[in-house]
Amino acid sequence: MALSLLFAAAPRAVASFRASSASSPALDSGRRPQNVPGDFFVDHRCIDCQTCRWMAPEVFKRVDGKAAVAAQPISDDHRTKALQALLSCPTASIHTEKPAKDILQVQNMFPLPIDTHLLPGVYHCGYHSEDSFGATSYLITHPDGNILVDSPRYTTKLANNIEELGGARYMFLTHRDDVADHRKWAERLKCERIIHSGDVERATVDVERKLTGNGPWNIGADFELIHTPGHTQGSVCLFYKPVKALFTGDHVAKSEESDDLYLFLMYSRQPVSLQLDSMRKLLKLDFEWFLPGHGYRIHYKDVHAKDSAIESLIAITTQARGIL
Ligand SMILES: [Zn+2]
């Protein structure tokens, strides 16, 4: 099952979504009253996955446990970001009252470069899938073969755009929750899928490469796969060494309320102590970016700042849980 109860407010959101789906289909497609007046709006089917809020924070906020338009776009940049969020929303819950004539232009922007200077060749795929509760998928272009990190929702348009960037040689799946349309992508791109054997389920039994043991494993010279059990038995992070970036899946993310790191402990399948041991492994790695499966990315000013954030998370979690 995907992380349908990922965020603090999600249980209520998902419960109310299901209740309203059963009782009032008309309400589901309707505009939430929490939206400000204007062209853009979020509907009742929002699952509060946070995607629109980190993609277009100037426009979308959480209001009463789900996303809403808090301010209509006031610039071309804000409008573009809001339309990118509209295309990425896993439940197609973002709408415009007037047809968006620029939507094709925005479709052509995906995958989105994250930082052409600091993270050359690293893209956000957009098109999040409800099957993975709106998890983020990334594309890394590399001379030895491109890598898709987790699975976006399959669309022909996105597949065409990814092929224009060279397709994908690998699809690395961080863990069992974020596999979404992996089979469709593998069929289209002929990529070799990779997942840890501890997270193989019926849906992923045909994955080409199953990691066993504790690693680490390598993809060429630039990528290292770090086994980080805790959230799931087979959670693995991808370390892209030249750009000092770690793709974390659901092992660790950024809190939506602060700059602190955050563990989705209430959804961890394994002991907290094991997940903290997996965090300690990250202290030894030279990286500055967290690229998570859900929520905001983090860029620290240097590796020491990254380490102190991890140490703080370990200390706070240990104290809160009474772990010796
Ligand atoms: Zn997960």
Boltz pocket constraint, residues with backbone or C-beta under 6 A from the ligand:
constraints:
  - pocket:
      binder: B
      contacts: [[A, 3], [A, 175], [A, 177], [A, 178], [A, 231], [A, 250]]
      max_distance: 6.0
